[in-house]
Amino acid sequence: MEEFLLIILAYLIGSIPTAVWISKHFFDIDIRDYGSGNAGATNTFRVLGKKWGTIVMVVDILKGVSAVALVVIIPHYATNNLHKTNFMLGLGLAAVIGHVFPIWANFKGGKGVATLLGMAIAIQPAVAACCLGVFLMVLYLTRFVSLSSIIAGVSFMIFILFVFHQEEQFYRAFSIVVALAVVLTHQKNINRIFNGTESKVPILKYRDRRKERRSK
């Protein structure tokens, strides 16, 4: 019963619609009516700018961290690493589902990438750091948050399976599901990237201006 209640609590934490609440409170709009229509960090960067996009991303990451941290409430998991890892995955997955289908926002949320990163930070910080490094590198090179998220999500699977050689089978299977889910949920973004219509986040513009000056 305790596990079930904590899973529900993790879902409720994940359901906190950061982007929706911020857009309504500070801009009197619903972020889901603009841009890609998603209530996540990527669309917030696109519609509200880097300041609010960063805030949404950080809070959504903390949702994943907080949900996984609920494992400490049950003493049993402190002495059983296998069961602890599995339950942490369950808590994190509940938070991600909450982000994608938030009860506080009519079950229409974001794509869960930032909350997934928070989950990874809480469970395996080294893997999360590697994925974050991949995300930031791709973002620096392209300024596409969507592409950065896709490549980081696929990298999560690669790091789990081939770099860190995670032995827990459930975790290995989960990493494969994550990679597939990230690609599938970003199909529209992928199409826009190939069509040249995907929006870039408003960061590193100085780099583009410098390149333009050099090309003249």
C-alpha positions in Angstrom: 0.0 0.0 0.0 2.9 2.4 0.8 4.4 1.8 -2.6 1.1 2.5 -4.4 0.5 5.7 -2.5 4.1 6.9 -3.3 3.6 6.1 -7.0 0.4 8.2 -6.9 2.3 11.0 -5.2 5.1 10.8 -7.8 2.5 11.1 -10.5 1.0 14.2 -8.8 4.4 15.8 -8.5 5.0 15.1 -12.2 1.6 16.6 -13.0 2.6 20.1 -11.8 2.2 22.0 -15.1 5.1 24.4 -14.8 4.9 25.9 -18.3 1.1 26.3 -18.1 1.0 28.0 -14.7 3.9 30.3 -15.6 2.3 31.3 -19.0 -1.1 32.0 -17.4 0.2 33.8 -14.3 2.9 36.0 -15.9 1.6 36.4 -19.5 -2.1 35.7 -19.3 -1.9 33.1 -22.0 -2.0 29.3 -22.2 1.4 28.1 -23.6 -0.5 25.2 -25.2 -2.2 27.6 -27.6 1.1 28.7 -29.1 4.1 27.2 -30.8 4.0 23.4 -30.9 1.2 23.3 -28.4 3.2 21.4 -25.8 3.5 22.4 -22.2 7.2 21.8 -21.8 10.5 23.6 -21.7 11.1 23.4 -25.5 7.9 25.3 -26.3 8.5 27.7 -23.5 11.9 28.6 -24.9 10.2 29.1 -28.3 7.3 31.2 -27.1 8.4 33.0 -23.9 12.2 33.1 -24.3 15.3 31.7 -22.7 14.6 33.1 -19.2 11.3 31.4 -18.7 12.3 28.4 -20.7 15.2 27.9 -18.4 13.0 28.2 -15.3 10.5 25.7 -16.7 13.3 23.3 -17.6 14.9 23.5 -14.1 11.5 23.0 -12.3 10.6 20.1 -14.5 13.9 18.4 -13.8 13.3 18.9 -10.1 10.0 17.2 -10.5 11.8 14.0 -11.6 14.4 14.3 -8.8 11.8 14.9 -6.1 9.6 12.0 -7.3 12.5 9.5 -7.2 13.6 10.8 -3.8 10.3 9.5 -2.3 12.0 6.1 -2.1 13.7 7.1 1.1 10.3 7.0 2.9 10.3 3.2 2.9 13.2 1.9 5.0 13.2 -1.5 3.3 14.7 -0.1 0.1 17.8 1.1 2.0 19.1 -2.4 2.3 18.0 -3.9 -1.1 19.7 -2.2 -4.0 17.9 -4.2 -6.7 14.4 -3.5 -5.3 15.4 0.1 -4.7 16.4 0.7 -8.3 13.3 -0.9 -9.6 11.1 1.2 -7.3 13.0 4.4 -8.2 12.3 3.6 -11.8 8.7 3.2 -11.0 8.5 6.5 -9.2 10.4 8.3 -11.9 8.2 6.8 -14.6 5.1 7.9 -12.7 6.4 11.5 -12.6 7.1 11.4 -16.4 3.6 10.1 -17.1 2.3 12.9 -14.8 4.2 15.5 -16.9 2.9 14.1 -20.2 -0.6 13.7 -18.8 -1.0 16.2 -16.0 -4.2 15.9 -13.9 -3.8 19.6 -13.0 -3.9 20.7 -16.7 -6.6 18.5 -18.3 -4.1 15.7 -19.1 -2.3 17.8 -21.8 1.3 18.4 -20.9 4.8 18.2 -22.3 7.0 15.4 -23.7 8.7 14.6 -20.4 12.3 14.9 -21.4 13.3 17.3 -18.6 11.5 15.3 -16.0 13.2 12.2 -17.4 16.5 13.9 -16.9 15.7 14.6 -13.3 14.8 11.0 -12.8 18.1 9.9 -14.3 20.0 12.4 -12.1 18.4 10.9 -9.0 19.0 7.3 -10.0 22.3 7.4 -11.8 24.0 10.8 -11.8 26.9 9.8 -14.0 24.6 8.8 -16.8 22.6 11.9 -16.4 25.7 14.1 -16.5 26.7 12.4 -19.8 23.3 12.9 -21.3 23.2 16.5 -20.1 26.6 17.0 -21.8 25.3 15.6 -25.0 22.2 17.8 -24.8 24.2 21.0 -24.2 26.7 20.2 -27.0 24.0 19.6 -29.5 22.1 22.7 -28.3 25.2 24.8 -28.7 25.8 23.6 -32.2 22.3 23.7 -33.5 20.1 25.8 -31.1 17.4 23.1 -31.6 16.1 22.0 -28.2 14.0 19.3 -29.8 17.0 17.8 -31.6 19.1 18.1 -28.4 16.4 16.2 -26.5 16.2 13.5 -29.2 19.9 12.8 -29.3 20.2 13.0 -25.5 17.4 10.5 -25.2 19.0 8.0 -27.6 22.3 8.6 -25.8 20.7 7.6 -22.5 20.1 4.1 -24.0 23.7 3.9 -25.4 25.2 5.0 -22.1 23.1 2.4 -20.1 23.7 -0.5 -22.5 27.2 0.0 -23.8 29.1 2.5 -21.7 28.1 1.9 -18.1 27.0 -1.7 -18.8 24.0 -1.5 -16.4 23.2 -5.1 -15.4 19.7 -4.5 -14.1 17.5 -5.9 -16.9 14.5 -3.7 -16.1 16.7 -0.6 -16.3 18.2 -1.8 -19.7 14.7 -2.3 -21.1 13.6 1.0 -19.7 16.4 2.8 -21.5 15.4 1.3 -24.8 11.8 2.3 -24.2 12.9 5.9 -23.4 14.9 6.1 -26.6 12.0 5.0 -28.7 9.5 7.2 -26.9 11.6 10.3 -27.3 12.0 9.7 -31.0 8.3 8.9 -31.5 7.0 11.9 -29.5 9.3 14.3 -31.5 8.1 13.2 -34.9 6.6 16.6 -35.7 9.8 18.3 -34.6 11.9 15.9 -36.8 9.7 16.8 -39.8 10.0 20.5 -39.1 13.8 20.1 -38.8 14.0 18.4 -42.2 11.6 21.0 -43.7 13.6 23.9 -42.3 10.7 25.2 -40.2 11.8 24.2 -36.7 12.3 27.2 -34.4 15.6 27.7 -32.8 15.8 28.9 -29.2 16.9 32.5 -28.7 20.3 31.8 -27.3 23.8 32.2 -28.7 22.6 34.8 -31.2 25.9 36.6 -30.8 27.6 33.6 -32.4 25.3 33.9 -35.5 25.9 37.7 -35.7 29.6 37.1 -35.6 29.5 34.6 -38.4 27.4 37.0 -40.5 30.0 39.7 -40.0 32.8 37.4 -41.0 30.9 36.3 -44.1 30.6 39.9 -45.4 
